[in-house]
């Protein structure tokens, strides 16, 4: 995995690229920050569902419907990209032909997995801490029964309609201005959100 800044190579990871891409410890230790992140798709089977962090409640991290194998990974071609307004810290999720990703610009984005075209964006907002650092959506979303669930830096858990991006409900769980961000990804299991 290679990380670029303004077109120049910033860091080359020794990790083998896998979906989802997970930032390695060396990159994090560099105190690196990714602005204007680009979400891309490299030959991912549209039928491959990745509805939450690490794909399933057991967090197996295994894409059962992926067409990517060790024999064809070197032949992958770039399919599309979508530029968000800021860094993407969580893993994009894939469900029903859509890719959902939150960004530090405070927006959750829904794009078509086939071509990367924007379907909707939902603004959760941003929080600026006492040090002047601004945060938006840090966590990976989860989708169940047509609803996308995600936490934001403002301490709120959101549920939005996966097709339209309209707010279904929200619940303030913490005071984001005091540093209590919802960075963990929600887990939906047996009708409950953890």
Buried (B, 14 or more C-beta within 10 A) or exposed (E): BEBEEEEEEEBEBEBEEBBBBEBBEEBEEEEBEBEEBEBBBEBBBBEBBBBBBBBBBEEEBEBEEBEBEEEEEEEBEEBBEBEBBBBBBBBBBBBEEBBBBBBBBBBBBBBBBEEBEEBBBBBBBBBEBEEEEEBBBBBBBBBBEEBBBBBBBBBBBBBBBBBEBEEBEBEEEBEBEEBBBBBEBBBBEEEEBE
